[in-house]
Amino acid sequence: MGSPFNIVLWEKDSITAQKHADACFKLIDSLNHIFSNYDTTSELSHINQQAGVRASQASPLMWELIELSKNAYDESEGSFNFALGPITYLWRKARHEKVFPTQFQVQEKLKLCQFKNIQWNAIQHSIYLPQQGMQLDFGGIGKGYIAQKVIQLLRQRGITMALADAGGDIVVSDSPVNEKGWKIGINIPEQAEELLPTVLRIKNISVATSGDVYQFMEHKGIKYSHIIDPNTGYGVTSLRNVTVIAKDGATADWLATACSILPISKAKKVAQSQKAELLITTLYQGKVRRYATKGFDTYFK
């Protein structure tokens, strides 16, 4: 799905470890072939190609992720919107070509991103995008979902100490040997290499961080993140780092996206409604400001 995928696991010998890793990457490839819009032959690409033509039957895993995404849309009051495919593709192309889109281009694509227009059939597990050009995009939930599936597979294979990292969407199982948890660093806003002085220690949980350090576009002195505000069609400009700790990878993933868009007070409420912990850091006059839910600091060591 356009991101690197890293796996760390503990096993007694390297040959067995390699067999487990091979099985995981085989699973990742198969899930990528369902959910990625970078793969023109994926199930998602097929659904998008049928926009304005006919309904598509969803596979069981596709329907599962659709249901999770619909719930995320409702819980986030629309700030997580997986119908943003046309606008995310526009901005992806713009970043690649380094040409800032016109306001007309943005507004035209935004018309194709109306979640309410999508037609579902819960009995037949089918989906219909009624306008030609409509596209679904699971970029804000799919990587965390896949990372969770990898950890589930490893548990089934008897591996209890593992970490799956899908482009920053991280799911972990039990702690590594002689450790009290997996150590996860959080970068300072606008800094790719500089980390906050304390690190997270986590186990049997998921963490996701969103920011604009790696994917952004600058225009007339304004920095636009790759995270698109569904209300405007433009990348958010708040220059905030958002870290979410949640029970599973998909939830952490979509919350990190939604909480990058919502006002801070509302973001904290949405995170708490999902029994998740949230940390938002911003830079103001060169100093880091932090806003966190009550339980977040218990994960800092």
Secondary structure, DSSP 8 states (H G I E B T S, - for coil): --S-EEEEE--SSHHHHHHHHHHHHHHHHHHHHHH-SSSTTSHHHHHHHTTTT--EE--HHHHHHHHHHHHHHHHTTTSS-TT-HHHHHHHHHHHHHT----HHHHHHHHTT--GGG-EEETTTTEEE--STT-----TTTHHHHHHHHHHHHHHHTT--SEEEEETTEEEE-S--TT-SSEEE--B-TT-SS-B-SS-EEE-SEEEEEE-SSSSEEEETTEEEESSB-TTTSSB--S-EEEEEEESSHHHHHHHHHHHHHS-HHHHHHHHHHTT-EEEEEEEETTEEEEEE-TTGGGGB-
